[in-house]
């Protein structure tokens, strides 16, 4: 679920986890396995895939054929604060 309710832990919200993943990927690209192993304590595998799907559809991340996840280097993306969207 993207929007949280009053019973949900805000740290497990999809937007918060998406921001955490973006912060992690700003340092370096990672494989899907490494990325999930870094966040497995705070997210279920299903929610992890939901967050990655959202970030991919929004054009924020890309995944290559070797399953490396990296930030999209396009100028007009949501994670680039200097873009003129």
Helices and strands as residue ranges (DSSP letters): G 10-12, H 14-27, E 30-31, H 32-39, H 45-57, E 61-63, E 68-71
